[in-house]
Amino acid sequence: MGRTRILTGLWTVGCCGVVLVVAGCNLAPPVRIPQVEGVQRAVNEPRQERTRTYQRCLNEALREPDGDPARDQDELVSCMKEAGFGFLAVAADHRRAHCETAFQTAEIFPDAYCFQKLE
């Protein structure tokens, strides 16, 4: 009799514990891990499309030399935006710093990875 009562008590405590864990998982906010999000973006990102679009837009920006590199950069960014790619839509800190430096320097064009697909 005592053994059955102990087993029943353990079973009840175990079931209550499982119910609490499941309920807690459903109520807790989702955990965001930047590294995992970066990997998901890398897997889902259309790199070939971005590279082709970047090359096309870069050629268009360089086609009409007007002597103003800042205007050429603006043409590149607007062409990429029209194609659905935003400048620094989502970027890691080290990439963001490089892209912003390139954008602020008129003679340097931002690299293709400075543009991400807009959602």
C-alpha positions in Angstrom: 0.0 0.0 0.0 2.8 2.4 0.8 4.7 1.6 -2.3 1.7 2.2 -4.5 1.0 5.5 -2.9 4.6 6.6 -3.5 4.5 5.6 -7.2 1.1 7.3 -7.6 2.5 10.5 -6.0 5.6 10.4 -8.3 3.4 9.8 -11.3 1.3 12.8 -10.4 4.3 15.1 -9.8 5.9 13.9 -13.1 2.7 14.6 -15.1 2.3 18.0 -13.4 5.9 18.8 -14.3 5.4 17.9 -17.9 2.2 20.0 -18.1 4.0 23.0 -16.6 7.0 22.7 -19.0 4.7 22.5 -22.0 2.6 25.4 -20.8 5.8 27.4 -20.1 7.1 26.8 -23.6 3.9 28.0 -25.2 3.8 31.2 -23.0 7.4 32.2 -23.2 8.5 34.7 -25.9 10.5 33.2 -28.7 14.3 33.2 -28.2 16.2 35.1 -30.8 19.8 34.0 -31.5 21.6 36.3 -33.9 23.9 33.5 -35.2 21.0 31.3 -36.1 19.1 34.1 -37.7 22.3 34.9 -39.8 22.5 31.3 -40.9 18.8 31.2 -41.9 19.3 34.4 -43.9 22.4 33.0 -45.6 20.5 29.9 -46.6 17.4 31.7 -47.8 19.1 34.7 -49.3 19.1 34.8 -53.1 22.9 35.4 -53.6 23.0 34.7 -57.3 20.1 37.0 -58.0 21.7 39.7 -55.8 25.0 39.3 -57.5 23.5 39.5 -61.0 21.4 42.5 -60.0 24.4 44.2 -58.4 26.5 43.7 -61.6 23.7 45.1 -63.8 23.1 48.1 -61.6 26.8 48.8 -61.2 27.2 48.7 -65.0 24.3 51.1 -65.4 25.7 53.5 -62.7 29.1 53.5 -64.4 27.7 53.7 -68.0 27.0 57.4 -68.0 30.2 59.0 -66.5 29.1 62.4 -65.3 32.2 62.9 -63.1 30.1 62.8 -59.8 30.9 59.6 -58.0 28.2 60.3 -55.3 25.6 60.5 -58.0 26.8 57.1 -59.4 26.4 55.6 -55.9 22.9 57.0 -55.6 22.1 55.5 -59.0 23.4 52.1 -57.8 21.4 52.2 -54.6 18.2 53.3 -56.3 18.6 50.6 -59.0 19.1 47.9 -56.4 16.1 49.2 -54.5 14.0 49.1 -57.6 15.1 45.5 -58.0 14.0 44.7 -54.4 17.3 44.9 -52.6 17.7 47.4 -49.8 21.0 49.0 -48.7 21.9 47.5 -45.3 18.5 46.0 -44.8 20.0 43.6 -42.4 23.7 43.4 -41.8 26.2 42.2 -39.2 28.0 45.0 -37.3 31.4 44.5 -39.1 29.7 44.5 -42.5 27.6 47.5 -41.6 30.7 49.5 -40.7 32.4 48.6 -44.0 29.3 49.3 -46.1 28.7 52.7 -44.4 32.3 53.7 -44.8 32.2 52.7 -48.5 28.9 54.7 -49.0 30.4 57.8 -47.3 33.5 57.6 -49.5 32.3 58.8 -52.9 35.0 57.0 -54.9 34.2 53.5 -53.5 31.1 51.6 -54.4 29.4 49.5 -51.7 29.9 45.7 -52.2 27.1 43.4 -53.2 26.7 42.0 -49.7 25.7 45.5 -48.5 22.3 44.9 -50.2 19.8 42.4 -48.9 16.5 41.3 -50.3 13.6 43.4 -48.9 10.7 41.5 -47.5 
